[in-house]
Amino acid sequence: MSNLENALQQIREERKQAQLRMEQLDQVIRGLVGLNGSVSAGKGAGRSRIMSASARRRISLAQKARWARVGAGNIVSIASKRGKRTISAAGRKRIAAAQRARWAKVRAGQKKAA
């Protein structure tokens, strides 16, 4: 009986050491994943960030305030500073001619395939 108990005790000790080693390896992996978020190995990969309800509410209110300022015209975008852009008649003709040429090329390719 004593030999069986000694063997059982040794196996339990080995298991305990293996568990400690696994925990150390898990800590190393978590540390590496923390250093480089693009590493997709380990338990922490792909998890989304947990945010409290109060934090989400603060962010929501701040974003609504930003959009309210935009709507009120307090924030002027670069596009609105330079006004509405128009294209010249010559420019429109160039674009139309290029588009007609592209479609002609497509139709020619379809005729060859058929």
Jmol script that loads the backbone (N, CA, C; Angstrom):
load data "model"
ATOM      1  N   MET A   1       0.803  -1.184   0.000  1.00  0.00           N
ATOM      2  CA  MET A   1       0.000   0.000   0.000  1.00  0.00           C
ATOM      3  C   MET A   1       0.854   1.259   0.000  1.00  0.00           C
ATOM      4  N   SER A   2       1.964   1.192   0.710  1.00  0.00           N
ATOM      5  CA  SER A   2       2.836   2.342   0.828  1.00  0.00           C
ATOM      6  C   SER A   2       3.397   2.752  -0.533  1.00  0.00           C
ATOM      7  N   ASN A   3       3.745   1.782  -1.376  1.00  0.00           N
ATOM      8  CA  ASN A   3       4.264   2.088  -2.710  1.00  0.00           C
ATOM      9  C   ASN A   3       3.208   2.771  -3.566  1.00  0.00           C
ATOM     10  N   LEU A   4       1.966   2.316  -3.453  1.00  0.00           N
ATOM     11  CA  LEU A   4       0.873   2.917  -4.215  1.00  0.00           C
ATOM     12  C   LEU A   4       0.644   4.355  -3.765  1.00  0.00           C
ATOM     13  N   GLU A   5       0.690   4.603  -2.480  1.00  0.00           N
ATOM     14  CA  GLU A   5       0.502   5.962  -1.958  1.00  0.00           C
ATOM     15  C   GLU A   5       1.653   6.871  -2.386  1.00  0.00           C
ATOM     16  N   ASN A   6       2.874   6.332  -2.355  1.00  0.00           N
ATOM     17  CA  ASN A   6       4.032   7.129  -2.805  1.00  0.00           C
ATOM     18  C   ASN A   6       3.921   7.465  -4.283  1.00  0.00           C
ATOM     19  N   ALA A   7       3.509   6.489  -5.091  1.00  0.00           N
ATOM     20  CA  ALA A   7       3.354   6.731  -6.530  1.00  0.00           C
ATOM     21  C   ALA A   7       2.264   7.766  -6.777  1.00  0.00           C
ATOM     22  N   LEU A   8       1.160   7.632  -6.037  1.00  0.00           N
ATOM     23  CA  LEU A   8       0.066   8.590  -6.172  1.00  0.00           C
ATOM     24  C   LEU A   8       0.519   9.989  -5.759  1.00  0.00           C
ATOM     25  N   GLN A   9       1.278  10.086  -4.705  1.00  0.00           N
ATOM     26  CA  GLN A   9       1.795  11.378  -4.240  1.00  0.00           C
ATOM     27  C   GLN A   9       2.717  12.003  -5.290  1.00  0.00           C
ATOM     28  N   GLN A  10       3.583  11.194  -5.911  1.00  0.00           N
ATOM     29  CA  GLN A  10       4.488  11.707  -6.942  1.00  0.00           C
ATOM     30  C   GLN A  10       3.708  12.186  -8.167  1.00  0.00           C
ATOM     31  N   ILE A  11       2.697  11.439  -8.558  1.00  0.00           N
ATOM     32  CA  ILE A  11       1.886  11.842  -9.718  1.00  0.00           C
ATOM     33  C   ILE A  11       1.172  13.150  -9.430  1.00  0.00           C
ATOM     34  N   ARG A  12       0.640  13.292  -8.225  1.00  0.00           N
ATOM     35  CA  ARG A  12      -0.040  14.549  -7.856  1.00  0.00           C
ATOM     36  C   ARG A  12       0.953  15.718  -7.872  1.00  0.00           C
ATOM     37  N   GLU A  13       2.158  15.494  -7.404  1.00  0.00           N
ATOM     38  CA  GLU A  13       3.185  16.540  -7.400  1.00  0.00           C
ATOM     39  C   GLU A  13       3.558  16.942  -8.832  1.00  0.00           C
ATOM     40  N   GLU A  14       3.686  15.945  -9.715  1.00  0.00           N
ATOM     41  CA  GLU A  14       3.984  16.240 -11.122  1.00  0.00           C
ATOM     42  C   GLU A  14       2.850  17.026 -11.773  1.00  0.00           C
ATOM     43  N   ARG A  15       1.612  16.628 -11.428  1.00  0.00           N
ATOM     44  CA  ARG A  15       0.460  17.355 -11.976  1.00  0.00           C
ATOM     45  C   ARG A  15       0.463  18.804 -11.495  1.00  0.00           C
ATOM     46  N   LYS A  16       0.772  19.014 -10.225  1.00  0.00           N
ATOM     47  CA  LYS A  16       0.822  20.365  -9.673  1.00  0.00           C
ATOM     48  C   LYS A  16       1.885  21.209 -10.381  1.00  0.00           C
ATOM     49  N   GLN A  17       3.062  20.615 -10.612  1.00  0.00           N
ATOM     50  CA  GLN A  17       4.127  21.331 -11.317  1.00  0.00           C
ATOM     51  C   GLN A  17       3.729  21.633 -12.754  1.00  0.00           C
ATOM     52  N   ALA A  18       3.047  20.684 -13.403  1.00  0.00           N
ATOM     53  CA  ALA A  18       2.600  20.907 -14.778  1.00  0.00           C
ATOM     54  C   ALA A  18       1.579  22.038 -14.836  1.00  0.00           C
ATOM     55  N   GLN A  19       0.675  22.086 -13.845  1.00  0.00           N
ATOM     56  CA  GLN A  19      -0.303  23.168 -13.803  1.00  0.00           C
ATOM     57  C   GLN A  19       0.371  24.519 -13.613  1.00  0.00           C
ATOM     58  N   LEU A  20       1.358  24.561 -12.738  1.00  0.00           N
ATOM     59  CA  LEU A  20       2.093  25.808 -12.532  1.00  0.00           C
ATOM     60  C   LEU A  20       2.796  26.245 -13.815  1.00  0.00           C
ATOM     61  N   ARG A  21       3.386  25.276 -14.512  1.00  0.00           N
ATOM     62  CA  ARG A  21       4.072  25.591 -15.770  1.00  0.00           C
ATOM     63  C   ARG A  21       3.075  26.104 -16.808  1.00  0.00           C
ATOM     64  N   MET A  22       1.892  25.481 -16.869  1.00  0.00           N
ATOM     65  CA  MET A  22       0.860  25.928 -17.818  1.00  0.00           C
ATOM     66  C   MET A  22       0.416  27.357 -17.497  1.00  0.00           C
ATOM     67  N   GLU A  23       0.260  27.657 -16.217  1.00  0.00           N
ATOM     68  CA  GLU A  23      -0.131  29.019 -15.839  1.00  0.00           C
ATOM     69  C   GLU A  23       0.945  30.023 -16.232  1.00  0.00           C
ATOM     70  N   GLN A  24       2.208  29.647 -16.059  1.00  0.00           N
ATOM     71  CA  GLN A  24       3.296  30.532 -16.462  1.00  0.00           C
ATOM     72  C   GLN A  24       3.278  30.753 -17.974  1.00  0.00           C
ATOM     73  N   LEU A  25       3.060  29.682 -18.734  1.00  0.00           N
ATOM     74  CA  LEU A  25       3.001  29.818 -20.194  1.00  0.00           C
ATOM     75  C   LEU A  25       1.814  30.678 -20.617  1.00  0.00           C
ATOM     76  N   ASP A  26       0.670  30.514 -19.939  1.00  0.00           N
ATOM     77  CA  ASP A  26      -0.490  31.348 -20.246  1.00  0.00           C
ATOM     78  C   ASP A  26      -0.195  32.823 -19.992  1.00  0.00           C
ATOM     79  N   GLN A  27       0.533  33.113 -18.909  1.00  0.00           N
ATOM     80  CA  GLN A  27       0.896  34.498 -18.614  1.00  0.00           C
ATOM     81  C   GLN A  27       1.809  35.059 -19.695  1.00  0.00           C
ATOM     82  N   VAL A  28       2.753  34.259 -20.157  1.00  0.00           N
ATOM     83  CA  VAL A  28       3.660  34.706 -21.219  1.00  0.00           C
ATOM     84  C   VAL A  28       2.872  34.983 -22.490  1.00  0.00           C
ATOM     85  N   ILE A  29       1.952  34.086 -22.829  1.00  0.00           N
ATOM     86  CA  ILE A  29       1.135  34.269 -24.042  1.00  0.00           C
ATOM     87  C   ILE A  29       0.294  35.521 -23.922  1.00  0.00           C
ATOM     88  N   ARG A  30      -0.345  35.731 -22.767  1.00  0.00           N
ATOM     89  CA  ARG A  30      -1.151  36.948 -22.580  1.00  0.00           C
ATOM     90  C   ARG A  30      -0.287  38.196 -22.704  1.00  0.00           C
ATOM     91  N   GLY A  31       0.939  38.125 -22.180  1.00  0.00           N
ATOM     92  CA  GLY A  31       1.847  39.264 -22.286  1.00  0.00           C
ATOM     93  C   GLY A  31       2.209  39.560 -23.730  1.00  0.00           C
ATOM     94  N   LEU A  32       2.474  38.508 -24.504  1.00  0.00           N
ATOM     95  CA  LEU A  32       2.822  38.704 -25.913  1.00  0.00           C
ATOM     96  C   LEU A  32       1.643  39.236 -26.705  1.00  0.00           C
ATOM     97  N   VAL A  33       0.463  38.723 -26.436  1.00  0.00           N
ATOM     98  CA  VAL A  33      -0.728  39.213 -27.131  1.00  0.00           C
ATOM     99  C   VAL A  33      -0.968  40.665 -26.763  1.00  0.00           C
ATOM    100  N   GLY A  34      -0.697  41.022 -25.521  1.00  0.00           N
ATOM    101  CA  GLY A  34      -0.871  42.407 -25.089  1.00  0.00           C
ATOM    102  C   GLY A  34       0.098  43.348 -25.775  1.00  0.00           C
ATOM    103  N   LEU A  35       1.311  42.868 -26.070  1.00  0.00           N
ATOM    104  CA  LEU A  35       2.298  43.712 -26.744  1.00  0.00           C
ATOM    105  C   LEU A  35       1.939  43.946 -28.199  1.00  0.00           C
ATOM    106  N   ASN A  36       1.435  42.908 -28.833  1.00  0.00           N
ATOM    107  CA  ASN A  36       1.126  43.005 -30.253  1.00  0.00           C
ATOM    108  C   ASN A  36      -0.284  42.497 -30.459  1.00  0.00           C
ATOM    109  N   GLY A  37      -1.240  43.413 -30.640  1.00  0.00           N
ATOM    110  CA  GLY A  37      -2.642  43.042 -30.777  1.00  0.00           C
ATOM    111  C   GLY A  37      -2.937  42.213 -31.999  1.00  0.00           C
ATOM    112  N   SER A  38      -2.030  42.201 -32.995  1.00  0.00           N
ATOM    113  CA  SER A  38      -2.294  41.452 -34.217  1.00  0.00           C
ATOM    114  C   SER A  38      -1.995  39.972 -34.062  1.00  0.00           C
ATOM    115  N   VAL A  39      -1.355  39.574 -32.954  1.00  0.00           N
ATOM    116  CA  VAL A  39      -1.084  38.156 -32.730  1.00  0.00           C
ATOM    117  C   VAL A  39      -2.403  37.496 -32.407  1.00  0.00           C
ATOM    118  N   SER A  40      -2.765  36.470 -33.181  1.00  0.00           N
ATOM    119  CA  SER A  40      -4.078  35.867 -33.010  1.00  0.00           C
ATOM    120  C   SER A  40      -4.026  34.554 -32.264  1.00  0.00           C
ATOM    121  N   ALA A  41      -2.972  34.289 -31.513  1.00  0.00           N
ATOM    122  CA  ALA A  41      -2.889  33.054 -30.751  1.00  0.00           C
ATOM    123  C   ALA A  41      -3.247  33.341 -29.303  1.00  0.00           C
ATOM    124  N   GLY A  42      -3.871  32.397 -28.658  1.00  0.00           N
ATOM    125  CA  GLY A  42      -4.159  32.529 -27.243  1.00  0.00           C
ATOM    126  C   GLY A  42      -5.610  32.789 -26.963  1.00  0.00           C
ATOM    127  N   LYS A  43      -5.933  32.771 -25.676  1.00  0.00           N
ATOM    128  CA  LYS A  43      -7.316  32.919 -25.253  1.00  0.00           C
ATOM    129  C   LYS A  43      -7.851  34.323 -25.514  1.00  0.00           C
ATOM    130  N   GLY A  44      -7.030  35.363 -25.384  1.00  0.00           N
ATOM    131  CA  GLY A  44      -7.497  36.733 -25.466  1.00  0.00           C
ATOM    132  C   GLY A  44      -7.737  37.234 -26.873  1.00  0.00           C
ATOM    133  N   ALA A  45      -7.354  36.457 -27.879  1.00  0.00           N
ATOM    134  CA  ALA A  45      -7.480  36.930 -29.250  1.00  0.00           C
ATOM    135  C   ALA A  45      -8.943  36.993 -29.657  1.00  0.00           C
ATOM    136  N   GLY A  46      -9.330  38.065 -30.306  1.00  0.00           N
ATOM    137  CA  GLY A  46     -10.661  38.197 -30.844  1.00  0.00           C
ATOM    138  C   GLY A  46     -11.713  38.661 -29.855  1.00  0.00           C
ATOM    139  N   ARG A  47     -11.343  38.861 -28.621  1.00  0.00           N
ATOM    140  CA  ARG A  47     -12.318  39.309 -27.639  1.00  0.00           C
ATOM    141  C   ARG A  47     -12.574  40.798 -27.815  1.00  0.00           C
ATOM    142  N   SER A  48     -13.824  41.176 -27.618  1.00  0.00           N
ATOM    143  CA  SER A  48     -14.138  42.598 -27.734  1.00  0.00           C
ATOM    144  C   SER A  48     -13.923  43.269 -26.384  1.00  0.00           C
ATOM    145  N   ARG A  49     -13.789  44.540 -26.431  1.00  0.00           N
ATOM    146  CA  ARG A  49     -13.535  45.299 -25.227  1.00  0.00           C
ATOM    147  C   ARG A  49     -14.837  45.470 -24.456  1.00  0.00           C
ATOM    148  N   ILE A  50     -14.784  45.280 -23.172  1.00  0.00           N
ATOM    149  CA  ILE A  50     -15.972  45.423 -22.343  1.00  0.00           C
ATOM    150  C   ILE A  50     -16.015  46.842 -21.809  1.00  0.00           C
ATOM    151  N   MET A  51     -17.155  47.493 -22.005  1.00  0.00           N
ATOM    152  CA  MET A  51     -17.294  48.880 -21.589  1.00  0.00           C
ATOM    153  C   MET A  51     -18.549  48.997 -20.721  1.00  0.00           C
ATOM    154  N   SER A  52     -18.466  49.782 -19.694  1.00  0.00           N
ATOM    155  CA  SER A  52     -19.604  49.934 -18.797  1.00  0.00           C
ATOM    156  C   SER A  52     -20.705  50.730 -19.486  1.00  0.00           C
ATOM    157  N   ALA A  53     -21.906  50.590 -18.967  1.00  0.00           N
ATOM    158  CA  ALA A  53     -23.052  51.300 -19.529  1.00  0.00           C
ATOM    159  C   ALA A  53     -22.865  52.814 -19.400  1.00  0.00           C
ATOM    160  N   SER A  54     -22.293  53.249 -18.292  1.00  0.00           N
ATOM    161  CA  SER A  54     -22.101  54.693 -18.102  1.00  0.00           C
ATOM    162  C   SER A  54     -21.081  55.232 -19.110  1.00  0.00           C
ATOM    163  N   ALA A  55     -20.055  54.447 -19.412  1.00  0.00           N
ATOM    164  CA  ALA A  55     -19.067  54.890 -20.395  1.00  0.00           C
ATOM    165  C   ALA A  55     -19.691  54.969 -21.783  1.00  0.00           C
ATOM    166  N   ARG A  56     -20.499  53.964 -22.137  1.00  0.00           N
ATOM    167  CA  ARG A  56     -21.184  54.011 -23.440  1.00  0.00           C
ATOM    168  C   ARG A  56     -22.105  55.213 -23.524  1.00  0.00           C
ATOM    169  N   ARG A  57     -22.787  55.539 -22.418  1.00  0.00           N
ATOM    170  CA  ARG A  57     -23.694  56.692 -22.400  1.00  0.00           C
ATOM    171  C   ARG A  57     -22.917  57.997 -22.582  1.00  0.00           C
ATOM    172  N   ARG A  58     -21.784  58.129 -21.882  1.00  0.00           N
ATOM    173  CA  ARG A  58     -20.971  59.346 -22.031  1.00  0.00           C
ATOM    174  C   ARG A  58     -20.496  59.509 -23.466  1.00  0.00           C
ATOM    175  N   ILE A  59     -20.042  58.412 -24.082  1.00  0.00           N
ATOM    176  CA  ILE A  59     -19.573  58.474 -25.467  1.00  0.00           C
ATOM    177  C   ILE A  59     -20.728  58.845 -26.388  1.00  0.00           C
ATOM    178  N   SER A  60     -21.903  58.247 -26.148  1.00  0.00           N
ATOM    179  CA  SER A  60     -23.074  58.537 -26.968  1.00  0.00           C
ATOM    180  C   SER A  60     -23.463  60.013 -26.877  1.00  0.00           C
ATOM    181  N   LEU A  61     -23.486  60.528 -25.668  1.00  0.00           N
ATOM    182  CA  LEU A  61     -23.853  61.943 -25.490  1.00  0.00           C
ATOM    183  C   LEU A  61     -22.827  62.871 -26.142  1.00  0.00           C
ATOM    184  N   ALA A  62     -21.554  62.525 -26.033  1.00  0.00           N
ATOM    185  CA  ALA A  62     -20.516  63.355 -26.650  1.00  0.00           C
ATOM    186  C   ALA A  62     -20.663  63.349 -28.166  1.00  0.00           C
ATOM    187  N   GLN A  63     -20.953  62.176 -28.741  1.00  0.00           N
ATOM    188  CA  GLN A  63     -21.112  62.099 -30.191  1.00  0.00           C
ATOM    189  C   GLN A  63     -22.354  62.870 -30.648  1.00  0.00           C
ATOM    190  N   LYS A  64     -23.423  62.772 -29.887  1.00  0.00           N
ATOM    191  CA  LYS A  64     -24.640  63.529 -30.233  1.00  0.00           C
ATOM    192  C   LYS A  64     -24.370  65.035 -30.184  1.00  0.00           C
ATOM    193  N   ALA A  65     -23.575  65.454 -29.203  1.00  0.00           N
ATOM    194  CA  ALA A  65     -23.229  66.872 -29.108  1.00  0.00           C
ATOM    195  C   ALA A  65     -22.401  67.307 -30.315  1.00  0.00           C
ATOM    196  N   ARG A  66     -21.473  66.438 -30.754  1.00  0.00           N
ATOM    197  CA  ARG A  66     -20.675  66.774 -31.940  1.00  0.00           C
ATOM    198  C   ARG A  66     -21.566  66.947 -33.162  1.00  0.00           C
ATOM    199  N   TRP A  67     -22.483  65.998 -33.354  1.00  0.00           N
ATOM    200  CA  TRP A  67     -23.370  66.086 -34.518  1.00  0.00           C
ATOM    201  C   TRP A  67     -24.294  67.289 -34.417  1.00  0.00           C
ATOM    202  N   ALA A  68     -24.684  67.664 -33.215  1.00  0.00           N
ATOM    203  CA  ALA A  68     -25.517  68.856 -33.043  1.00  0.00           C
ATOM    204  C   ALA A  68     -24.747  70.100 -33.469  1.00  0.00           C
ATOM    205  N   ARG A  69     -23.463  70.158 -33.117  1.00  0.00           N
ATOM    206  CA  ARG A  69     -22.649  71.307 -33.536  1.00  0.00           C
ATOM    207  C   ARG A  69     -22.506  71.340 -35.049  1.00  0.00           C
ATOM    208  N   VAL A  70     -22.345  70.171 -35.671  1.00  0.00           N
ATOM    209  CA  VAL A  70     -22.232  70.124 -37.129  1.00  0.00           C
ATOM    210  C   VAL A  70     -23.530  70.614 -37.752  1.00  0.00           C
ATOM    211  N   GLY A  71     -24.657  70.143 -37.214  1.00  0.00           N
ATOM    212  CA  GLY A  71     -25.960  70.551 -37.736  1.00  0.00           C
ATOM    213  C   GLY A  71     -26.215  72.030 -37.553  1.00  0.00           C
ATOM    214  N   ALA A  72     -25.699  72.595 -36.469  1.00  0.00           N
ATOM    215  CA  ALA A  72     -25.899  74.015 -36.202  1.00  0.00           C
ATOM    216  C   ALA A  72     -24.966  74.878 -37.033  1.00  0.00           C
ATOM    217  N   GLY A  73     -23.992  74.257 -37.677  1.00  0.00           N
ATOM    218  CA  GLY A  73     -23.091  75.015 -38.537  1.00  0.00           C
ATOM    219  C   GLY A  73     -21.880  75.572 -37.818  1.00  0.00           C
ATOM    220  N   ASN A  74     -21.640  75.137 -36.590  1.00  0.00           N
ATOM    221  CA  ASN A  74     -20.474  75.623 -35.860  1.00  0.00           C
ATOM    222  C   ASN A  74     -19.183  75.042 -36.408  1.00  0.00           C
ATOM    223  N   ILE A  75     -19.267  73.840 -36.960  1.00  0.00           N
ATOM    224  CA  ILE A  75     -18.091  73.220 -37.563  1.00  0.00           C
ATOM    225  C   ILE A  75     -18.269  73.309 -39.074  1.00  0.00           C
ATOM    226  N   VAL A  76     -17.363  74.013 -39.727  1.00  0.00           N
ATOM    227  CA  VAL A  76     -17.443  74.217 -41.163  1.00  0.00           C
ATOM    228  C   VAL A  76     -16.441  73.300 -41.833  1.00  0.00           C
ATOM    229  N   SER A  77     -16.928  72.486 -42.740  1.00  0.00           N
ATOM    230  CA  SER A  77     -16.025  71.559 -43.417  1.00  0.00           C
ATOM    231  C   SER A  77     -15.267  72.267 -44.527  1.00  0.00           C
ATOM    232  N   ILE A  78     -14.217  71.642 -44.976  1.00  0.00           N
ATOM    233  CA  ILE A  78     -13.385  72.203 -46.046  1.00  0.00           C
ATOM    234  C   ILE A  78     -14.187  72.327 -47.333  1.00  0.00           C
ATOM    235  N   ALA A  79     -15.033  71.332 -47.618  1.00  0.00           N
ATOM    236  CA  ALA A  79     -15.823  71.349 -48.851  1.00  0.00           C
ATOM    237  C   ALA A  79     -16.763  72.544 -48.883  1.00  0.00           C
ATOM    238  N   SER A  80     -17.354  72.874 -47.737  1.00  0.00           N
ATOM    239  CA  SER A  80     -18.289  73.998 -47.744  1.00  0.00           C
ATOM    240  C   SER A  80     -17.551  75.330 -47.820  1.00  0.00           C
ATOM    241  N   LYS A  81     -16.286  75.402 -47.446  1.00  0.00           N
ATOM    242  CA  LYS A  81     -15.525  76.649 -47.543  1.00  0.00           C
ATOM    243  C   LYS A  81     -15.276  77.023 -48.997  1.00  0.00           C
ATOM    244  N   ARG A  82     -15.024  76.021 -49.843  1.00  0.00           N
ATOM    245  CA  ARG A  82     -14.696  76.355 -51.224  1.00  0.00           C
ATOM    246  C   ARG A  82     -15.935  76.460 -52.108  1.00  0.00           C
ATOM    247  N   GLY A  83     -17.102  76.169 -51.585  1.00  0.00           N
ATOM    248  CA  GLY A  83     -18.333  76.318 -52.343  1.00  0.00           C
ATOM    249  C   GLY A  83     -18.607  75.118 -53.237  1.00  0.00           C
ATOM    250  N   LYS A  84     -19.700  75.208 -53.960  1.00  0.00           N
ATOM    251  CA  LYS A  84     -20.086  74.111 -54.840  1.00  0.00           C
ATOM    252  C   LYS A  84     -19.188  74.105 -56.065  1.00  0.00           C
ATOM    253  N   ARG A  85     -18.719  72.918 -56.407  1.00  0.00           N
ATOM    254  CA  ARG A  85     -17.825  72.803 -57.556  1.00  0.00           C
ATOM    255  C   ARG A  85     -18.627  72.404 -58.787  1.00  0.00           C
ATOM    256  N   THR A  86     -18.316  73.025 -59.898  1.00  0.00           N
ATOM    257  CA  THR A  86     -18.982  72.681 -61.156  1.00  0.00           C
ATOM    258  C   THR A  86     -17.925  72.286 -62.173  1.00  0.00           C
ATOM    259  N   ILE A  87     -18.352  71.518 -63.153  1.00  0.00           N
ATOM    260  CA  ILE A  87     -17.425  71.065 -64.180  1.00  0.00           C
ATOM    261  C   ILE A  87     -17.734  71.846 -65.462  1.00  0.00           C
ATOM    262  N   SER A  88     -16.698  72.144 -66.212  1.00  0.00           N
ATOM    263  CA  SER A  88     -16.887  72.915 -67.450  1.00  0.00           C
ATOM    264  C   SER A  88     -17.519  72.034 -68.514  1.00  0.00           C
ATOM    265  N   ALA A  89     -18.062  72.680 -69.544  1.00  0.00           N
ATOM    266  CA  ALA A  89     -18.687  71.951 -70.655  1.00  0.00           C
ATOM    267  C   ALA A  89     -17.654  71.084 -71.367  1.00  0.00           C
ATOM    268  N   ALA A  90     -16.438  71.607 -71.533  1.00  0.00           N
ATOM    269  CA  ALA A  90     -15.379  70.838 -72.192  1.00  0.00           C
ATOM    270  C   ALA A  90     -15.014  69.604 -71.361  1.00  0.00           C
ATOM    271  N   GLY A  91     -14.978  69.773 -70.068  1.00  0.00           N
ATOM    272  CA  GLY A  91     -14.689  68.644 -69.186  1.00  0.00           C
ATOM    273  C   GLY A  91     -15.765  67.581 -69.274  1.00  0.00           C
ATOM    274  N   ARG A  92     -17.024  68.012 -69.307  1.00  0.00           N
ATOM    275  CA  ARG A  92     -18.126  67.042 -69.438  1.00  0.00           C
ATOM    276  C   ARG A  92     -18.046  66.296 -70.760  1.00  0.00           C
ATOM    277  N   LYS A  93     -17.680  66.998 -71.830  1.00  0.00           N
ATOM    278  CA  LYS A  93     -17.569  66.347 -73.143  1.00  0.00           C
ATOM    279  C   LYS A  93     -16.439  65.321 -73.139  1.00  0.00           C
ATOM    280  N   ARG A  94     -15.310  65.662 -72.508  1.00  0.00           N
ATOM    281  CA  ARG A  94     -14.195  64.721 -72.416  1.00  0.00           C
ATOM    282  C   ARG A  94     -14.589  63.460 -71.653  1.00  0.00           C
ATOM    283  N   ILE A  95     -15.290  63.641 -70.546  1.00  0.00           N
ATOM    284  CA  ILE A  95     -15.720  62.491 -69.740  1.00  0.00           C
ATOM    285  C   ILE A  95     -16.706  61.632 -70.524  1.00  0.00           C
ATOM    286  N   ALA A  96     -17.658  62.274 -71.204  1.00  0.00           N
ATOM    287  CA  ALA A  96     -18.652  61.529 -71.981  1.00  0.00           C
ATOM    288  C   ALA A  96     -17.983  60.748 -73.117  1.00  0.00           C
ATOM    289  N   ALA A  97     -17.018  61.354 -73.781  1.00  0.00           N
ATOM    290  CA  ALA A  97     -16.328  60.675 -74.879  1.00  0.00           C
ATOM    291  C   ALA A  97     -15.540  59.472 -74.350  1.00  0.00           C
ATOM    292  N   ALA A  98     -14.884  59.638 -73.223  1.00  0.00           N
ATOM    293  CA  ALA A  98     -14.131  58.535 -72.635  1.00  0.00           C
ATOM    294  C   ALA A  98     -15.065  57.399 -72.233  1.00  0.00           C
ATOM    295  N   GLN A  99     -16.219  57.733 -71.706  1.00  0.00           N
ATOM    296  CA  GLN A  99     -17.179  56.706 -71.300  1.00  0.00           C
ATOM    297  C   GLN A  99     -17.734  55.965 -72.521  1.00  0.00           C
ATOM    298  N   ARG A 100     -18.026  56.706 -73.593  1.00  0.00           N
ATOM    299  CA  ARG A 100     -18.506  56.056 -74.831  1.00  0.00           C
ATOM    300  C   ARG A 100     -17.446  55.103 -75.373  1.00  0.00           C
ATOM    301  N   ALA A 101     -16.179  55.514 -75.307  1.00  0.00           N
ATOM    302  CA  ALA A 101     -15.093  54.652 -75.779  1.00  0.00           C
ATOM    303  C   ALA A 101     -14.986  53.387 -74.918  1.00  0.00           C
ATOM    304  N   ARG A 102     -15.164  53.529 -73.604  1.00  0.00           N
ATOM    305  CA  ARG A 102     -15.118  52.355 -72.719  1.00  0.00           C
ATOM    306  C   ARG A 102     -16.231  51.375 -73.051  1.00  0.00           C
ATOM    307  N   TRP A 103     -17.439  51.894 -73.267  1.00  0.00           N
ATOM    308  CA  TRP A 103     -18.567  51.009 -73.576  1.00  0.00           C
ATOM    309  C   TRP A 103     -18.388  50.360 -74.947  1.00  0.00           C
ATOM    310  N   ALA A 104     -17.822  51.086 -75.883  1.00  0.00           N
ATOM    311  CA  ALA A 104     -17.567  50.496 -77.201  1.00  0.00           C
ATOM    312  C   ALA A 104     -16.585  49.336 -77.085  1.00  0.00           C
ATOM    313  N   LYS A 105     -15.595  49.503 -76.241  1.00  0.00           N
ATOM    314  CA  LYS A 105     -14.620  48.441 -76.017  1.00  0.00           C
ATOM    315  C   LYS A 105     -15.286  47.219 -75.380  1.00  0.00           C
ATOM    316  N   VAL A 106     -16.194  47.447 -74.414  1.00  0.00           N
ATOM    317  CA  VAL A 106     -16.908  46.366 -73.774  1.00  0.00           C
ATOM    318  C   VAL A 106     -17.773  45.625 -74.783  1.00  0.00           C
ATOM    319  N   ARG A 107     -18.515  46.363 -75.607  1.00  0.00           N
ATOM    320  CA  ARG A 107     -19.387  45.732 -76.612  1.00  0.00           C
ATOM    321  C   ARG A 107     -18.557  44.937 -77.627  1.00  0.00           C
ATOM    322  N   ALA A 108     -17.395  45.459 -78.010  1.00  0.00           N
ATOM    323  CA  ALA A 108     -16.534  44.747 -78.948  1.00  0.00           C
ATOM    324  C   ALA A 108     -16.049  43.440 -78.316  1.00  0.00           C
ATOM    325  N   GLY A 109     -15.730  43.450 -77.081  1.00  0.00           N
ATOM    326  CA  GLY A 109     -15.318  42.241 -76.386  1.00  0.00           C
ATOM    327  C   GLY A 109     -16.442  41.229 -76.281  1.00  0.00           C
ATOM    328  N   GLN A 110     -17.668  41.697 -76.115  1.00  0.00           N
ATOM    329  CA  GLN A 110     -18.811  40.791 -76.053  1.00  0.00           C
ATOM    330  C   GLN A 110     -19.092  40.143 -77.404  1.00  0.00           C
ATOM    331  N   LYS A 111     -18.891  40.896 -78.483  1.00  0.00           N
ATOM    332  CA  LYS A 111     -19.111  40.342 -79.831  1.00  0.00           C
ATOM    333  C   LYS A 111     -18.078  39.255 -80.126  1.00  0.00           C
ATOM    334  N   LYS A 112     -16.819  39.454 -79.687  1.00  0.00           N
ATOM    335  CA  LYS A 112     -15.790  38.440 -79.902  1.00  0.00           C
ATOM    336  C   LYS A 112     -16.102  37.172 -79.119  1.00  0.00           C
ATOM    337  N   ALA A 113     -16.622  37.325 -77.917  1.00  0.00           N
ATOM    338  CA  ALA A 113     -16.938  36.166 -77.083  1.00  0.00           C
ATOM    339  C   ALA A 113     -18.122  35.390 -77.625  1.00  0.00           C
ATOM    340  N   ALA A 114     -19.034  36.066 -78.282  1.00  0.00           N
ATOM    341  CA  ALA A 114     -20.268  35.408 -78.782  1.00  0.00           C
ATOM    342  C   ALA A 114     -20.064  34.711 -80.085  1.00  0.00           C
TER     343      ALA A 114
END
end "model"
wireframe off; spacefill off
backbone 0.3
color backbone group
